[in-house]
């Protein structure tokens, strides 16, 4: 996909399609941040990516989109962890005993 300039506007349906298209291409065992997904098609709306995944995420591997600091999608830690383990996604243990995605997991 080509980058869009700031003055170009995507329709809501085009934005949804763009997000889902990018997320569908993230390989197993790898992740992208919400902001990385948005930047792929020229947007700066990381929150918009999150909204799309909240409503349409079951159609794509939603667990492969994480917060910039490597934390899994909010509220889905356990379910996402199952996917990460199944895909051998690199993880790092946090000081509080939780986990985050290792830097090497990012596309």
C-alpha positions, 0 to 999 in steps of 0.5 A: 500500500502506498503512504497517504499524505496528511490531507488525504482522508480515508473513508471509514470503510477503507480504514477498516479494510486497510487495518484488517489487510495489514494485520492479516499479513503479520507473520506467525510469531511476529507482532506490530504495534497499533502505531506501526499498523497505522503507519503502514498505510499512512495513518497516525491513528493507533487508536483507530487501529484499536477500535477496528480490532475491537469491532472486527478483530475476530476476522484476523490474528488480532493478538499480533497487534500489541501496545508500543511497549510490547504489552499484549492487547489490553484485557486479553493477556491470557488469551493472547498468551495462548496464541504467542506460545502456539506460534513461538512468539518471543516473550520477555518476563516483566519484573511483576511476573507478567510478560511482554513481547520481546523486541525481536518479535516486532516486524 
